[in-house]
Structure formats: structure tokens, C-alpha cells
Amino acid sequence: MHVTFYGAAREVTGSMHLITTETDRILLDCGMFQGRRKETAQKNNVLPFDPNIIRNIVLSHAHIDHSGRIPMLTNRNFQGQVLCTRATADACKYLLLDSAHIQESDANYLNYKTVRSTLRELRATPKGKNTSARSNKNIQKILKTDHNKLNTNKINELIEKYHLEFVEPLYSTSAAEQALGFFNGYPYKSPVTIGHDTTCTFYDAGHILGSAFSMIKIRENDRLYNICYTGDIGRFGSPIIKDPTLTFQEEDRVVDLLIMESTYGNRLHEPVQDQKKQLKDVILATFERKGTVLIPSFAFGRTQELLYVIHELYDEGAVPHLPVYVDSPLSIQLTKVYGEHPEVYDKKTNNIFLKHGKNPFLFNQIHFISSVEESMEIMREETPHIVIASAGMCEAGRILHHLRNKIHNPRHTVLIVGYMAKNTLGRRILEQGRKYEESGRRGDPPMLKFLSKVYPLKAHIETLGGFSAHADKSELIRFVTNSNLKIKKIAVVHGEEDQALAFAKHLENKGFTAFVPRAGDMAYV
């Protein structure tokens, strides 16, 4: 029996690990790689195995870097089930459909650009390479409808006519809808059969709603093996959901192989209890400048946590009751999912909100924005307010348009509350903004290119590490040392190489046997 590490090996996206026994192949997560378009497209398009050989998929949680390639398997002769917690299954109904929509939109836009460039070349003036303004307008009329939407039928027709390269989405909306039929949700701490003489028991991982440690129990050659896959490990003391499990059932305590995340394996976060005061300070400082607090946020997990803490601040009268705009249709749906699973809330959430008949995520000042027209309207609003918009790493979504309208103005604040992967706009905003702040904002501001234009980064950049949904180094160590698990060997995954290698060294210093696999490496159990 062995495990092959196919994704999130010395990087933080694309989680995918395969358990191979004498009778079964069980896939742990099937995540999408995220980052630079060309690099991730190449990685995402290639499945390292025939989906037909996979018995079942065990999904740790709903985030797209863990679930996003499931429709690629279910669309290619996968015959098994996707097993996860009930809350994860409910969240994936929205996250996978949203992912498919993004894949389709990106592909359509790239095809539009290809055709537009070709038509411009064909219509170029004899004296130069540029087309006239009138010709460009005519091209737009051909490729777009009266409502300025892409005319995909015409674009596809011209791609075929001129034998141009056609970009296909990773999967379609219909493929994502089909994938949802393979999902089965289960409660925590209840063993589920996932293969021949193989079961899985889910334990709270404390990362987001429905996130789970997956305890895989395999009987092979008259011996019992335990493989524990952490998925992503949450923080201790974070609001809403329960802390990561430290007490496991007797039969699950001996672990032959722990596959463990290391996103922040060599970093320390600000204390969780400081996050409310720091958010309060950011809101007050921005209000004094008569500006907007603009928060790029993942639709699932981070948005709900922000609403929870803002609700607390408003109830306490600690900050002005500014309008709060949640500008993400996906966030609206996922906030409903959070509201439908109070069984996973922690005691504090029950005491502060539920016992008093309050919904943690609803208050008078909140406005959920669905339509593009509403979104554009709040971009023009001049009075102080708070905007929470997706996507979390600023690579797509409505956050880009808010940044376009706000990033050049020093009245406003861009508040970074989550992890920004390498090669994302969010990481560039974070790093260049931090340098500019540390310099005392002297000299010319950094220049950032997005949406085909260059913008000066004059807005204030603030970071709140306390809002991270990932455990930091001390909390990861706390999990392995304070839990009642007896761990024989640890595979360190889901961390950029420097973080993963450093964390493996920390584990070894604590007396554990640890290693950091590369993509394609195998570990025998």
C-alpha cells in the first residue's frame, strides 16, 4: 500500500493525493491549481491517471483548490462517489457551478481576444499596422451583442473559419451539475465505507464550514493501517465553527501516515483575539479619511467570518454603523449555507447570537449585491462604507473593478485578510503596498497593471493576519503534539517549498519523522 502525491506538493494549490491498496485506489481531494493562467492551465488540463481506476474520492472541504477538478473526473468515466461532510456537499453545489462559470467566461474571453486580433490584422491600414477607430468599432459590433456581451456563436464561427486556436474551458456548467450527483454528505465521527475493507471517519478540522480531517482505516494482509489526511487545518479560537479536533476516538489514535498541510509552516499569525480590535482600528482610520474599506475576500469562510466580527463591532457600538456591501452573488449563496448548518457552530456563536435569536451574518447595515448594475452603483458611492468582494486573491471577479475605482486614491484602504499565493495580483498588492507603507509613503507609489491598464497604488494597504483560516506554525505544532494521536510518519504538503521544508525541520526537532514529497513521489505505508 502506498500514497502518491500529485498536487499541493511543495505548493499550496491543486491538492490531490492517491491511496493505492491491493484492491482500491482512493483519491484524497481533487483540487484546482491556481496562479498564473498559462502555468495553471497546463497543470489543470492534465489528469495523472485514468478516472475510471478511482474507486472513490474523499473530499476534505469545499475550497476550489481542493475540489475544483472533480467535474473533470466525473465527466471522464469516473464511477465512484465523492464522500465528504454534509456542509461540504452543500457548499460545493455553489462553488463548483461558480468555478465552471469562471472557466467558461475565461475561455470565451480568450477566444474573443484571438478573433479580435486576427480581424484587426486583416483590416490593418496599408501604411501601418494599426486599424482605424471606425474599423475597431465595426469589429466590436461583429464580436459583441447590443448589450456589450460576447457573441460567442460568431466568435466560434470565425475561429473555425480562420483555423485559429480555440480555448476550451476545463469543464462546463453542465459538467459541474453532473458532478454534484456524485456527492454524498456524512456526519462527523461516523465511519463510512469507501472501499474494500476501507472506511473513513471525518473529524472537525476548524478551517471552514464542513472542513474535516479524514481518518482512513484500511485492512490489508491481516493488518490495520491508519492514514490521516488533514486537508487544511484551521485556527484555534476562531469564530463561528469549532476548533480543530485534538481528541480522536480510541480506534483512530495510532496513525501510520499523517498527510499534513503546511501553508504557514514557518510563520506566526497575529492572535485570533486581536482581529476584532485591528478591524475596528482600520474602520475608524478609514472613516476619518472619509474613505472606503475594500476587502478582497474568499466567498466561502472569510466573508462569513468578517460579517460575524463586523456584526459584533456594530452591536457593541465600537465603530460607526457604515453600510456593508457584500458584492458577490456566490457569497450570498454560501452565507445561506452557513446559516443552514448551526450544528457545527462553536459555543461562543451560540451564546452571542443564536441564544438571542440573532443570525450572525445579518444586521441592518448589510446589503447583499447581486446584479452588475448594483455593483457599479456602489463603486460610484462617495460616502464611507465597507465593501467585501470576491475573489480573495484579486485574480478575477468584482474585486478587480472596485480596485480599479479605488486603488489610486489615498482616502481608501485595501484590507488584506487572507493568504495571497505567488504570482497573483493580491500578492503584488500586498508586497508592493507593504513596502510603500514601510517607506512612509515617500516617493512615487508602486504601479500595478490589471484589467489591461496601469494604476498607482495610493490606497492604504493593511493586513490582518488574525483572519487567516489556516493554522500558523505554533498551531500546526499544537495539533501534532497536543492531540491524542500517536503518529509514526508525517508527509508535509500544501505549502510553498520554503514553508514546507522549514515545517518538516520543526517537526523533526519535536521528535517526529517528517518528509516533504515532490509531485509524483510515492510513500509506502
N, C-alpha and C positions, 0 to 999 in steps of 0.2 A: 504494500500500500504506500502511495506517495502523493504529494501535493505539488502541482506545477503552478508557478506564479506568472500569470500572463499580463496583469495590469496593476497599476499603482505600485510598481516595484521600482524603488528609488525615484518616485514621483508621486504626485498627490491625486491624480485623476485616473479614470479608466479601471477602477477596481474589478479584478477578475482572477479568481484562483480556482483550480480544478483538483478535486479529490478523486483519485483513481484507486479503486479496490479491485479484488478479483472478479467482482460481478457488476459493479456500478461505476459510473462517473457522475459525481455531484459537483455542480458549479456553485461557487460562493460569489455572489454578485455578478453583474454583467453591466459594468459601468461605461460611460462615455468618456473619452479623452477630451479635455478642454484646454484651450490655449490658442496659439497661432493657427489660423484657418488651414493653411496648406499642410502643416505637420499633423494636426489632429485629424484632418480629413483622411490622410493616408493611413493613420493608425486605426481610425474608426471603421474604415471600409473593409479591413481585413479581419476575419474571424480565424483564430489559430486552430480551429478544429471543425469537424462536421457537426452541426447542431443535432443531428439525428443520434449521435452517440451519447448525448447527455441524458441521464435518467431524470434528474430534477434540478431546479435552481433554488438555492436558499438565498433570500434577499435580506440583507441586514437592515436597510432602511431605504427611504424613497428618493433621496437626492439623486440627481441625474448622473453624477459621476460614479454612482453605484448601480443605478437601474437603467440608464439611458439606452443601452444596446439590446435590451430584452426583445423589443419588436423585431430586431434583425434575426434573432434566433427563432422566434415563433413564426416568422414569415419564411423560414427556410427549413421546414420539416422537423422542427423540434416537437417531440411527442409527450413531454412530461408536464410537470406543474411548476409554478412559481410559488414557493412557500414563504410566508412572511407573517408578521403580526397583522391584526385586523386594521389598525390605524395606518400602517404602511400600505396595505392594499387599497384603502380608501383614498389616501393621498396620491397614489400612482394613477388613479383614474384621471386626475387633472394634470399631473406633472408629465406623464408620457404623451398625452394629447397635445400639451403645450410644446413639448420637445419636437413632436412631429411637425407642428405648425411652423416652428422656427426652421427646421430642416427644409421644409417646402419653400418658405419665404426666401431663405438664403439662396437656394438653388435657382429660384425664379429670378432673383435679382442678379445673380452672376450670369445667367443666360441672357438677361436683358442687356447687361453691360457688353457682353460679347457681340450681340447683334448690333447694338448701337455703334460700337467701334467699327464694325465691318461696314455699316451703312455710311458712316462718316468718311471712311477711306474711299468708298466707291463714289461719293459725291464731292470729294475734295476739289477745290478750285485748281485750274491748270497751273497758276502761278505759285501756289503754295500748298502746304499740307493741311491747312485748316479749312473747315467748311464754313459757309456763311451762316449768319444768325438765322436767316429765313430757312435755310436748309436744315439747321438743327431743330427748328420748331416743327418742320414737316416730319422729321424723323420721330420726334416726340409724339406727334399725332398718330403716327403709324403704330408705335410701340406701347402707347398708353390709351386708356379709355377716357371718356369725357370727365370722369370723376378722378382722373390722375392715377388710376390703378393700372398695374401692368396688364397688357393684353397678352396673356400667356399663350393663347391659341396662335396669335400672329407671330409671336416670338419663336415658338416651336416650329412653326411653318417655315420661317426664314432660316432657322438653324439647319433644318433638313435641306432646304433649297441650296444653301451655300456650303453645305457639308462642314459646318462648324462643330466645335467640341461642345457636347451637351452635358451639363452638370445635373446629375440626379440627386435627390435627397437621400439621406441614409435610409429613411423609411417614410412612408406616407401616413396621413391621418388614419386611413382605413387600416393600415398595418398596426398602428398603435391601438386602435379599437379592438382589433382581433387579439392582440397580445393580452388585453385585460381579461379576456375569457380564460386565460391560463392561470390567473391568480387565485390563491386560496389563503385567506387570513385565519390566524390561530391565536389563542390567548397565550400570555406569558406562562412559563413554568408548567406547560403541559406537553409531554413528549409526543412528537408527530413522526410517523413512519415516512422516511424519504428514500428508502432503498432496501435492498435485501439485507436483513439483519442490521439495518441502519436507522437511527432515529435522530431527531433534532429537538432540542428544548431551547426556547427563547427566554432570555433574561433582560431586564431593563438595562439599556446602555447609557441613558441620560443625555443623548446627543440631540435628538429632535423627537417629536411625537412619533411613537411607534418604533423607534430605533432599538435594536436588540443585539446582545451577544448571542451568537449561535453556538450551542454546545452540541457537537456532532458525536454521536456514540456509535461505533462500528464494531461488530463482532466478526472476526476473521481468523481462521485456523485455530479455533477454540480459545482465542484471546480477545479481550475487550480493549478497544482503543478509544481515547477521547481526544478530539480536536476541537479547540475553542477558537472561533473567529470573532474578533471584537467588532468588526465594521469600524465605525467611528465612535470614539469614547467621549462622552460629554463631561461637563464640569460639575464639581460638587458645589451645591448651594445655589445653582442657577434657578431662576423662577420657572413656574408652570409645571414641569414634569419632574418625576422622581430622579434621584441621584443614580449614578452608575452602581450596579449591583456589586456588593462585596461579599455577601453571604450566599453561597451556592448549595444546592441540595447535596446530600451525602454522596449519592452515586455519581455526581458530576465533579467532584473535587480534585481528582487526580487527572491532570492534563498532560498528554504525551506531547502535543504540539499546540502552542498558542500562536495564532497569527494575529499580530497586534499592530495597530496604527501608530504613526509617529509624526503627525503633521507638525506638532510643536515639540518635538523630542529634545530640543536643546534651547528652549525659550521658556520664559516665565511670563504669565499674564498678570495684569493688574487684578487685585482681589475682586471677586464677584460682588462683594458687598459695597464696593466703591462705585459700581457702574451707575447707580441712581444719582449719586451726588455729581459725578462727572457729566452725566447727561444734563442735569439741572444747570451746571455751570455753562455748558455750551449753549443751551437755550437762552439763558439770561444774557450772555455776552453778545449773541447774535441779535437778540431783541433790542439791546441798547444801540446796535448799529442799524436798526430798522431793516434787518436783512432776513433771509430765508435760511433755515436749516435743511439742507438737502442730503438725504441719506440713501446711498445705494444699498439695496438690501435684497437678500435672497427671499423669494416669495414664501418659502416654507421654513419656519423655525425662527429666523432672525426677525422677520416682520412682526410676528405674533409676540415675541419677547419685547420688542420695542414698544408695541402698543400697551402691553402689560405695565411696563415701567412708567410710560407717559401717563397712563391712567392713574397709577399710584401718585405721581407728582401732582397731577391735577386735583385729585381728591384731597391731598394734603395742603393744597394752596401754595405749593413751593415755587411755582413758575406761572407766568401769565397763561391764561387759557387760550392759546393760539389755535387757529384751525389746523387740523392734522389731515393731510390728504394722502390716502393710500392709493397711489397711481399704478395699479396693476390688476387687471382682471383676474389673473391667476392667484394673486394674494387674497383676493376677496373669496374665491372658492376654497382656498386652503385654510383661511381663517374660520370658515364654516366647519371644515373638517376638525379643526382644533376644538371648536365648540361642541362637536358631537362625541368627543371622547373624554369626558371628565373623569372617567375611571382611572386614567393614567396621571392625573394631576397630583402634585405633592400636597402635603398638609397645609403649607403656608397659603397656597392658592385657594384651597377650600376655606380656610379661616378668614382670609381677607375679602374674598369675593363671593364664593358660592353660598356661604352661610348667610350672607346678607342679600341674597337674590340678585347679585350682580354678575353680568357677563364680563370677564376680564378684558375682553377685546372690543367692547362697545362703550362709548361715552358720548356726551352731547356734541363735542367739538370734532368728532371724527367724520370724515367724508370718504366714502369708497368711490373711486373714479373708474368707470368702465369704458366710456367712449373716448375716441381720439379727440373729438371736439371739446369735451370737458377738460381733457388733459392739456390741450393747447390754451384753454381759457385760464387755467391756474398758472401756466407759465408766464402769462402776462400780468398776473396779480402783483401789485407793488407793496401791499401791506405785509407785515411779518407773518410768517406761517411756517409750518413744517411739512416737508414732502418726503414720503417713503416710497421709493420707486425701484422697480427691478430693471436690469438684472444686477446681481450682487457684485460681480467683478467688472461692471461697466463695459462689457463686450457687446451687448445688444440691449434691446428693449427701450422703454420710455425714458430711462435714466439718462440716455445719451442726449435727448432733446432738452431735458432740464439742465444738464451740464452746459449745453450749447448756449443756453439763455442766461446762465448764472456764473459760470466759471471765471469770467473776465471781470467780475465786479467784487471789490474787496468788502462790500457790505455783507456778503453771503458767506456761509460756511458749508463746506462739503465734509460730512462726518463719516469717517470710515469705521465700520463696526464689525468687520469680518475679514476672513482670510482673502488675500489677493494673490492668485497664482502668478508665477513668472509669465512674462510676455503678454500680460493683459493690460488694458487701459487703466484699470483700477490700481494695479501695481505701479504704473508710471505716475499716476496722480499722487499716490501715497509717497513714493520715494522722492519725487521732484518737489512735491509740496512740502514734505518734511524738511528737505534741505533749505528751501526758501524761507520757511518759518525759523529754522535754526540760525540762518544768517541775519535774522532781524528784519527780513523782507527788504533787504537792501538791493539796489541794482535792478536790472531788468528781470521781470518774472520769467519762469520757465514757459516754454511754448509747447503746446500739446496738439497733435494732429488727430482728429477723429471726424467722422462724417464728412470726409473729403476737404476739411478746412483746418486751419491752424488757429488756436486760441491761446491767449495769455492766461496763465494760471494765477489770477489775482485773488480769487476767493481764498478764505482761510481754510486750511486743511487741519482737521482734528481727528484723532484716533481714540477709540475706546476699546482697549483690549479686553475689558471685563465682559464684553458682549460675545466674545468668541464662543462658539458651540463646541469647540474641541478642547479637550484637556491639555494642559501645558505639561512641561517636563515633570514637575513635582506631583501633579495629579495622576499622570501615567504611572509614575513610580509608586504612588499610593495604591493604585489599583492592583499591581502585582505583589506588593509587599503586605498590604492590609487585608486583602481578600483571603478567604479560606481555601484558595486553590493551591495545590501542590504541582508546580509547573516544571516539567522536565526540559523543555527546549522552547525557544521563542524565535519566530520569524518576524522581523521588523519590516513592515510595509507602510504604504500610504504616507510617505514623507519624502520631500526633496532630499537628494543624496546626502547633503551635509547634515540635515536633521536626523535622518535615519541612522547614519553611521555613528553620530555622536550619541544618540539614544542607546544604540546597541552597546556602546562602551559604558554608559551609565549602568545599564543592566548587568553587564559583566562585573562591574565594581560592586554591585549588590549581591553577587554570587550566582547570577543566572547564566545559563548558556544561551547566547543570542547570536543571530547571524542576519545579514541584510541581503536578500536574494536580488538577483537581476532578473529582468523579464526573460522568461523561458527556463529559468533554473528550476530544478526539482529538489524536494526534500523528502527523504524516506522516513516514515514514522515507525 
